[in-house]
Amino acid sequence: MSFHEMVITVSAVNRASAQFDRIKSDAESLAARIKSLGSTIAGLGATGVAVAHLAHQFGFLSDAQSRAVSSLMAVVTVMGMFMRTSWGVAVAQKVYAAACWIATAAQNALNISYATFLALTGVGITVIIAAASAMLLFASQLDAATSSVRNYNSAVSEMPTHTRSIRRAGEEEYYRRGIED
């Protein structure tokens, strides 16, 4: 490997390293937010358990209702505590990645439908222009034909009705016989 090739390789690694560092910092930031959310959820669950016990003590909840609310809040607390673990962060990141994938697929579908709309609109406009051009051509040909018929009719109207430029042999005698008879 020459020195020039090594410089290109080092530059490519350095440019890629900056992007990997950015991805790493984004992942760490997401992990910190997930752990913070897990702490908040665990705190809400523990608070819910305490409120359920207090409500039972003051007679607002029956034994069965207190057990049900306490059990539900205990599950919420456990979920919050699980989110604080590395496994919980990994699961949350997988869920986030899946949500991003779904959002990307939806955006791509919208982009495709928008491109299809633009293409079909372009085709529609082209069809309308082609139809207008054909109608204009047809109208001009119809106008030329109408003008030709008018010229023919005016020429025929100036010509005497009993005179024709071409006569067949014996035709005049035939017509005369019809008049004299």
Backbone bond lengths (Angstrom), bond angles and torsions (degrees), N, CA, C in turn:
res aa  C-N    CA-C-N  psi(-1)  N-CA   C-N-CA  omega(-1)  CA-C   N-CA-C  phi
1 M - - - 1.440 - - 1.529 107.72 -
2 S 1.337 115.91 131.09 1.460 119.70 -179.41 1.527 110.59 -82.03
3 F 1.330 115.53 169.85 1.469 120.40 -179.85 1.530 110.43 -63.44
4 H 1.327 117.68 -39.70 1.469 121.39 179.81 1.530 111.31 -61.94
5 E 1.323 116.99 -42.27 1.459 120.10 177.78 1.513 111.41 -65.55
6 M 1.331 118.14 -35.89 1.462 121.39 178.49 1.527 110.86 -66.45
7 V 1.313 117.48 -38.79 1.465 120.67 179.65 1.521 109.77 -63.54
8 I 1.324 116.94 -42.49 1.469 120.36 178.97 1.520 109.94 -64.25
9 T 1.294 117.93 -42.71 1.460 121.58 179.55 1.524 110.94 -63.12
10 V 1.312 117.25 -44.58 1.461 121.12 -179.99 1.521 110.09 -63.92
11 S 1.331 117.27 -41.71 1.468 120.56 179.00 1.515 111.04 -62.74
12 A 1.327 116.99 -41.91 1.458 120.04 179.90 1.520 110.56 -64.61
13 V 1.326 117.57 -40.74 1.462 120.77 178.94 1.515 109.69 -65.77
14 N 1.314 117.47 -41.39 1.462 120.18 -179.66 1.529 111.34 -64.46
15 R 1.303 118.41 -42.54 1.466 120.85 178.47 1.520 111.04 -64.84
16 A 1.313 116.09 -39.71 1.460 119.63 178.90 1.522 110.59 -70.23
17 S 1.320 117.51 -34.54 1.460 120.55 -178.85 1.515 111.21 -61.04
18 A 1.330 117.36 -38.75 1.465 120.22 178.93 1.524 110.86 -62.12
19 Q 1.301 116.82 -39.76 1.472 119.93 178.61 1.524 111.02 -68.85
20 F 1.339 116.40 -39.14 1.463 119.18 177.68 1.528 110.92 -65.14
21 D 1.324 116.47 -37.17 1.469 119.71 176.43 1.525 110.92 -64.12
22 R 1.314 116.63 -40.09 1.462 119.97 178.03 1.520 111.35 -64.25
23 I 1.329 116.62 -42.42 1.467 120.73 177.88 1.523 109.94 -63.46
24 K 1.343 117.01 -40.95 1.456 121.20 179.14 1.526 110.60 -62.55
25 S 1.320 117.01 -44.49 1.469 119.42 -179.42 1.526 111.04 -67.63
26 D 1.332 117.02 -36.19 1.474 119.49 175.68 1.524 111.20 -63.05
27 A 1.331 116.46 -42.08 1.471 120.57 179.62 1.529 110.79 -66.10
28 E 1.338 117.06 -40.48 1.467 119.62 178.28 1.525 111.01 -66.06
29 S 1.311 116.35 -39.18 1.469 120.26 177.80 1.527 111.04 -63.64
30 L 1.330 115.64 -42.89 1.465 119.76 177.65 1.525 110.54 -63.19
31 A 1.336 117.19 -40.54 1.471 120.99 178.99 1.529 110.34 -62.75
32 A 1.326 116.75 -41.41 1.469 119.83 179.36 1.534 110.69 -64.98
33 R 1.333 116.39 -41.27 1.470 119.12 178.59 1.525 111.41 -66.02
34 I 1.332 116.75 -38.13 1.471 119.77 178.75 1.530 110.40 -65.56
35 K 1.352 117.28 -42.37 1.471 120.18 178.52 1.524 110.72 -63.72
36 S 1.341 116.14 -39.26 1.465 119.57 177.96 1.524 110.55 -65.25
37 L 1.327 116.97 -42.16 1.467 120.91 176.99 1.526 110.17 -63.21
38 G 1.343 116.96 -40.19 1.468 120.99 177.83 1.522 111.45 -61.06
39 S 1.337 116.34 -41.38 1.469 119.85 177.53 1.525 110.77 -62.93
40 T 1.313 116.23 -42.35 1.465 120.41 179.87 1.518 110.89 -64.05
41 I 1.331 116.70 -44.17 1.472 120.23 179.81 1.524 110.67 -65.17
42 A 1.334 117.01 -41.58 1.481 120.25 178.36 1.525 109.82 -62.28
43 G 1.338 117.00 -41.05 1.464 120.48 178.07 1.520 111.99 -64.59
44 L 1.335 116.93 -40.43 1.470 119.92 177.22 1.524 110.90 -64.24
45 G 1.325 116.47 -40.37 1.468 120.04 178.82 1.520 111.34 -63.40
46 A 1.352 116.52 -45.30 1.473 119.97 179.18 1.520 111.06 -64.21
47 T 1.334 116.23 -39.14 1.471 120.40 177.03 1.518 110.28 -63.85
48 G 1.324 116.63 -40.46 1.466 121.06 178.20 1.514 112.04 -61.46
49 V 1.343 117.07 -39.63 1.472 120.97 177.96 1.524 109.54 -63.81
50 A 1.340 116.26 -44.44 1.474 120.23 -179.51 1.525 110.84 -64.66
51 V 1.302 118.13 -41.94 1.476 121.60 179.14 1.524 110.01 -64.32
52 A 1.322 117.38 -39.54 1.467 120.18 179.24 1.523 110.28 -63.50
53 H 1.341 117.85 -42.19 1.473 120.18 178.52 1.533 111.01 -65.04
54 L 1.340 116.35 -42.08 1.466 119.46 178.02 1.531 111.49 -63.64
55 A 1.328 116.15 -42.60 1.467 119.89 179.12 1.529 110.04 -62.56
56 H 1.328 117.79 -36.34 1.460 121.06 177.47 1.535 110.03 -67.93
57 Q 1.341 116.52 -41.14 1.462 120.49 -179.72 1.533 112.34 -62.83
58 F 1.341 115.52 -37.14 1.465 119.46 -179.60 1.526 112.82 -87.11
59 G 1.317 117.51 -2.44 1.449 121.28 174.79 1.522 115.26 88.98
60 F 1.321 117.64 10.85 1.468 119.92 178.20 1.529 111.87 -77.06
61 L 1.322 117.03 -27.73 1.466 122.14 -179.87 1.519 109.49 -121.45
62 S 1.330 114.69 145.30 1.471 119.23 174.78 1.524 109.03 -79.77
63 D 1.339 116.28 176.21 1.466 119.70 179.01 1.525 111.17 -60.54
64 A 1.317 116.52 -45.22 1.477 120.90 -178.43 1.529 110.67 -65.56
65 Q 1.323 117.02 -43.06 1.462 120.14 179.49 1.516 110.54 -65.30
66 S 1.299 117.49 -41.48 1.467 121.57 178.88 1.523 110.83 -62.26
67 R 1.333 117.65 -43.45 1.468 121.03 178.55 1.530 110.34 -63.50
68 A 1.337 116.90 -42.56 1.471 120.06 -178.46 1.528 110.99 -64.68
69 V 1.337 117.31 -46.96 1.469 120.47 -179.80 1.528 110.00 -65.95
70 S 1.318 117.92 -41.76 1.471 121.36 179.26 1.522 110.88 -63.41
71 S 1.320 116.68 -41.51 1.479 120.15 178.33 1.523 110.80 -63.58
72 L 1.319 116.72 -44.44 1.469 120.89 179.25 1.525 110.22 -61.86
73 M 1.313 117.10 -45.04 1.465 120.54 -179.88 1.521 111.65 -68.72
74 A 1.323 117.76 -30.54 1.470 120.78 175.52 1.518 110.14 -66.04
75 V 1.329 116.80 -39.94 1.473 120.74 176.61 1.522 109.79 -62.79
76 V 1.340 117.49 -42.40 1.465 121.12 178.13 1.529 109.84 -61.83
77 T 1.326 117.27 -41.77 1.465 121.33 178.52 1.524 110.86 -62.05
78 V 1.320 116.81 -44.70 1.474 120.72 179.54 1.527 110.52 -63.51
79 M 1.347 117.30 -40.35 1.469 119.99 178.27 1.523 110.42 -62.83
80 G 1.325 117.30 -42.21 1.459 120.81 177.46 1.513 112.18 -62.81
81 M 1.336 116.04 -41.58 1.461 119.31 178.89 1.525 110.94 -68.27
82 F 1.341 117.22 -35.63 1.470 120.53 177.48 1.529 110.13 -64.51
83 M 1.342 116.66 -38.01 1.470 119.82 -179.99 1.531 111.35 -64.45
84 R 1.327 118.19 -22.23 1.464 121.13 179.24 1.524 112.29 -79.31
85 T 1.349 117.61 -17.30 1.463 120.66 179.38 1.518 109.97 -80.13
86 S 1.344 116.53 166.31 1.466 120.30 179.30 1.530 110.72 -67.15
87 W 1.326 116.61 -32.57 1.464 119.09 177.31 1.519 109.96 -67.37
88 G 1.299 116.05 -42.34 1.469 119.93 178.46 1.513 111.86 -61.93
89 V 1.340 116.10 -40.74 1.468 120.22 177.30 1.526 109.80 -63.78
90 A 1.342 116.49 -41.75 1.466 119.94 179.34 1.525 111.08 -63.07
91 V 1.323 116.78 -43.12 1.468 120.10 178.72 1.525 110.26 -63.85
92 A 1.332 116.14 -43.78 1.467 119.62 179.72 1.527 111.06 -63.08
93 Q 1.333 116.87 -38.53 1.459 119.82 177.88 1.523 111.27 -67.20
94 K 1.330 117.00 -36.13 1.472 119.78 176.54 1.530 109.90 -65.42
95 V 1.316 116.36 -42.48 1.465 119.84 178.04 1.523 109.97 -62.75
96 Y 1.334 116.09 -42.11 1.470 120.39 178.00 1.528 110.67 -62.59
97 A 1.331 117.34 -42.25 1.463 121.32 178.98 1.530 110.38 -63.53
98 A 1.336 116.57 -40.31 1.466 119.74 178.07 1.529 110.59 -65.17
99 A 1.325 116.57 -40.83 1.469 119.92 178.42 1.526 110.60 -64.27
100 C 1.337 116.58 -39.52 1.471 120.09 176.91 1.521 110.89 -64.68
101 W 1.335 116.72 -38.97 1.462 120.28 178.77 1.529 109.96 -63.47
102 I 1.331 116.85 -43.88 1.462 120.74 179.17 1.526 110.40 -63.26
103 A 1.339 116.35 -42.69 1.464 119.71 178.81 1.528 111.12 -63.95
104 T 1.328 116.95 -39.26 1.466 120.54 177.78 1.524 110.84 -65.29
105 A 1.321 117.02 -43.22 1.469 120.60 178.35 1.525 110.34 -62.23
106 A 1.320 116.68 -41.71 1.469 119.81 178.81 1.523 110.40 -64.75
107 Q 1.331 117.41 -42.45 1.468 120.76 179.05 1.522 110.51 -64.27
108 N 1.327 117.17 -41.20 1.468 120.09 177.79 1.525 110.64 -63.09
109 A 1.329 116.41 -40.70 1.469 119.25 178.05 1.526 110.57 -63.22
110 L 1.321 116.64 -40.99 1.462 119.32 177.42 1.523 111.29 -65.07
111 N 1.329 116.43 -40.15 1.463 119.56 178.29 1.523 110.90 -63.33
112 I 1.336 116.23 -41.21 1.461 120.17 179.39 1.522 109.90 -65.48
113 S 1.334 116.79 -42.97 1.463 118.52 -179.45 1.520 110.65 -66.62
114 Y 1.338 117.67 -35.87 1.462 120.07 177.84 1.527 110.28 -66.77
115 A 1.342 116.66 -41.85 1.468 119.79 177.71 1.521 110.84 -64.15
116 T 1.324 116.37 -39.85 1.466 119.97 177.22 1.525 110.38 -63.72
117 F 1.330 116.21 -41.59 1.463 120.42 177.61 1.527 110.12 -59.51
118 L 1.335 116.25 -45.80 1.461 119.44 -179.75 1.525 111.28 -64.38
119 A 1.328 116.12 -41.03 1.465 119.23 179.66 1.524 110.82 -65.13
120 L 1.337 116.17 -45.28 1.464 118.67 -179.88 1.526 111.49 -67.18
121 T 1.322 116.88 -34.69 1.452 119.65 176.24 1.520 109.73 -64.08
122 G 1.319 116.33 -42.88 1.463 120.26 177.46 1.517 111.82 -61.86
123 V 1.336 116.12 -42.48 1.465 120.06 177.87 1.527 110.00 -64.56
124 G 1.327 116.85 -41.41 1.468 120.52 179.45 1.509 111.71 -62.76
125 I 1.322 116.21 -43.42 1.461 119.30 178.68 1.519 110.08 -65.16
126 T 1.315 117.14 -39.15 1.469 120.81 177.76 1.520 110.92 -62.71
127 V 1.324 117.06 -41.72 1.472 120.83 178.76 1.533 110.15 -64.09
128 I 1.325 116.78 -41.70 1.468 119.94 179.15 1.525 110.31 -63.80
129 I 1.324 117.48 -42.93 1.471 120.40 178.95 1.525 110.16 -64.70
130 A 1.338 117.45 -41.54 1.467 120.45 179.08 1.529 110.53 -64.34
131 A 1.330 117.38 -41.24 1.464 120.17 178.48 1.521 110.85 -65.12
132 A 1.319 117.65 -40.98 1.467 120.51 178.20 1.523 110.80 -64.16
133 S 1.342 116.51 -39.70 1.467 119.98 178.00 1.528 110.71 -64.44
134 A 1.321 116.92 -42.76 1.467 120.16 179.08 1.519 110.88 -64.46
135 M 1.334 116.62 -40.69 1.467 119.43 178.39 1.525 110.83 -65.17
136 L 1.320 118.06 -38.47 1.461 121.85 177.89 1.519 110.27 -64.75
137 L 1.328 117.73 -43.29 1.460 121.34 177.66 1.526 110.42 -62.66
138 F 1.329 117.13 -45.37 1.459 121.20 178.88 1.529 110.76 -61.72
139 A 1.323 116.55 -42.09 1.466 120.20 179.95 1.523 111.18 -64.64
140 S 1.342 117.06 -40.46 1.470 118.67 179.22 1.530 110.86 -67.54
141 Q 1.345 117.95 -38.55 1.462 120.29 177.14 1.525 110.71 -66.95
142 L 1.326 117.59 -39.14 1.460 121.39 177.63 1.519 110.80 -65.57
143 D 1.328 117.78 -37.81 1.465 121.79 177.17 1.524 110.61 -65.33
144 A 1.341 117.23 -41.12 1.466 120.69 177.64 1.527 110.15 -64.54
145 A 1.326 117.13 -41.05 1.470 119.89 179.22 1.519 110.54 -65.93
146 T 1.328 117.55 -41.00 1.467 121.11 178.54 1.513 110.65 -63.23
147 S 1.311 116.96 -42.28 1.471 121.28 177.86 1.522 110.66 -62.31
148 S 1.325 116.61 -40.67 1.467 120.59 178.99 1.532 110.59 -64.20
149 V 1.343 117.31 -42.65 1.470 120.52 178.93 1.528 110.06 -64.39
150 R 1.319 118.02 -40.10 1.472 120.93 177.91 1.523 111.37 -61.62
151 N 1.342 115.63 -45.21 1.471 119.42 178.27 1.525 110.82 -61.32
152 Y 1.313 116.64 -42.00 1.467 120.27 178.92 1.530 110.22 -63.59
153 N 1.334 116.67 -46.47 1.468 120.02 -179.74 1.518 111.98 -62.55
154 S 1.321 117.61 -38.95 1.468 118.79 178.53 1.520 110.82 -68.17
155 A 1.341 117.87 -37.39 1.461 120.43 177.80 1.528 110.68 -66.88
156 V 1.325 117.24 -39.04 1.457 120.66 179.92 1.525 110.38 -69.06
157 S 1.312 117.99 -36.95 1.466 120.24 -178.44 1.519 111.85 -68.96
158 E 1.317 118.79 -26.40 1.467 121.03 177.62 1.517 112.14 -79.35
159 M 1.283 117.49 -19.92 1.463 121.79 -178.84 1.528 109.91 -81.49
160 P 1.336 118.48 136.73 1.474 119.53 176.22 1.526 110.65 -63.36
161 T 1.296 116.28 145.43 1.455 120.35 -175.45 1.519 113.19 -72.60
162 H 1.314 118.48 -29.63 1.468 119.70 -177.40 1.526 112.70 -90.44
163 T 1.316 119.00 -0.67 1.449 121.88 -177.76 1.526 109.28 -110.38
164 R 1.327 111.98 133.36 1.447 118.26 173.38 1.510 107.69 -130.11
165 S 1.287 115.71 149.96 1.460 118.73 -177.14 1.524 111.99 -78.62
166 I 1.287 118.86 -24.07 1.471 121.23 -179.25 1.526 107.68 -113.68
167 R 1.334 114.78 128.15 1.471 121.01 178.69 1.520 109.04 -122.62
168 R 1.295 114.82 143.19 1.454 119.63 175.41 1.536 108.55 -94.22
169 A 1.274 115.15 154.99 1.470 120.21 -178.80 1.524 109.73 -64.18
170 G 1.334 117.26 128.56 1.449 122.48 176.61 1.518 112.86 84.98
171 E 1.315 117.90 0.37 1.456 120.17 -176.99 1.522 111.39 -72.35
172 E 1.355 116.76 -36.90 1.468 119.11 -178.23 1.531 111.09 -65.19
173 E 1.306 117.24 -39.19 1.462 120.13 179.65 1.523 110.71 -65.39
174 Y 1.300 115.97 -36.12 1.447 120.03 179.04 1.519 110.68 -62.92
175 Y 1.332 116.26 -45.85 1.467 119.99 -179.74 1.530 111.01 -67.84
176 R 1.344 116.18 -37.69 1.455 119.74 179.38 1.516 110.70 -63.47
177 R 1.292 116.51 -39.44 1.450 119.79 179.67 1.504 111.28 -61.79
178 G 1.343 116.14 -37.88 1.449 119.33 179.34 1.510 111.76 -68.01
179 I 1.322 117.33 -31.85 1.469 120.73 -179.38 1.522 109.72 -77.27
180 E 1.348 116.81 -42.21 1.460 120.19 -175.67 1.509 111.52 -74.80
181 D 1.255 119.80 -24.96 1.469 120.83 -176.80 1.433 112.41 -71.67
